[in-house]
Amino acid sequence: MKTRHNRKLIALTLLALATFSQHLSIIFAQGALTPPGAPAPTMKTLDQIEPRTPISSLPYSITNPGSYYLTASLTGIAGSDGIDITTNDVILDLNGFTLHGAAGPGAGINVVNPAKNLAIRNGTLDSWAGVGVVAVNAYNSQFEHLCSSANLDGLYVGSNCVVLSCTACQNRFIGISGGINNIIKDSLASANSSGGIGVGNNSTVISCTASGNASGFAAGNNCTLKDCNAGGNNGGFSTGNNCTLQDCNASGNSTIGIYPGNNCAVRDCIASGNGTYGIYVPNYNCQIIGDDCSGNNSHGIYILGNYNLVKDCTANANLNDGIYVPGYDCQLLGNTCSGNSAYGIYLLGNQNRVDGNNAANNNSYGIGVATNNVDNNITRNFAPGNILGGYYNFTGNNDYAPLGSPNTSTNPWQNFQ
């Protein structure tokens, strides 16, 4: 009986497995195993890994758009450029290497024809008889992380260009020079025999340094210079018309610290310790506001031109006058001019307004007006402790408030001694 029962149980079990196996075949079917075609390659080509053209010898001419890079430091051939660019849309990566110059004329990199959309970056141009990078024909282009030294000029770019984090040192003429509508930022020009950094009209220079050059910064019309430093040059800053200098430092230059053109604004700058004047304004309609012009070897602020404003400035301890004004129709408001070797403020021009200044402890008078000058208005100034025994030296037909003490004054326009 047990045998018959076991046989029946085995038969039922096999039937159940057969039924379950049919369901499994329906649920877990894998489909056809035949491949649809030959296997495709999965590895990238060398051109896909490095889609740039290597440069391994000089001279080299770039005649087609594309991306190029140096494979090593290279030395030029006498009388030839290192790399010539004759086309648009080129990226040239020096890849951290140096292009060394050889004897005879030749530039490190020369943009031969007018070309746009160039990017030249990441390397050094050294000891070329011509310019390190001569790109006066380049426009709408970028120059970044370049060091150009011991060439004729360091870096010379065209218009609508950006120069970023470049260095130009010990070149025989100009460090960095550009055309119109350029931006130069975070760059250094040092120990060049002529100019440090020069830009054309409508350009902006930000956070740059020019030291030890014949001139520090030279800018055309309608330019902005901000957070720049000019020290140890012959002259510090010189600009064309309608320019703004903001938060700049022009100290320790052998002649003038800051020399603006017409209609310029010089704001919150330092112009101290220069060989002649801190700020020299030979032109008209300038605003000299919030500047420190102390410790210069002649006048702190020299206003030769007319219709200028000097406001809230400091001109202390200069070896001549603090503020010297041969110009006409100027305003001197709220300045501090103390401890100078001559006058605190001295007027040679006519029709100037001098109001609310502190001119104390100078070696001559606090505020003086030259003989025969007329129609100057002098009010509400403070001028104690000047060496020549007088607080003010007024001559001619001028309009000035009476002298008095703050304790006894009843005139709101009174000058204090």
Protein Blocks (a to p, Z undefined) as FASTA:
>chain_A
ZZmmmmmmmmmmmmmmmmmmmmmmmmmpgbjabdfbdcddfbdcfklmmmcdcdfbdcdd
dfbgcddddfbdcdddehiafbdcfbehiacdekhpacdddededdfbdcfbacehiace
hiadehiabdfbdcklgghiacehiacehifbfcdcdehiacehiacehiakbfbdcdeh
iacehiacehiabbfbdcdehiacehiacehiabfbdcdehiacehiacehiabfcdcde
hiacehiacehiabbfbdcdehiacehiacehiakbfbdcfbghiacehiacehiabdfb
dcfbghiacehiacehiabdfbdcfbghiacehiacehiabdfbdcfbehiacehiaceh
iabdfbdcdehiahiacehiacehiaklpabdcehjddddddddfklgcbfkbccZZ
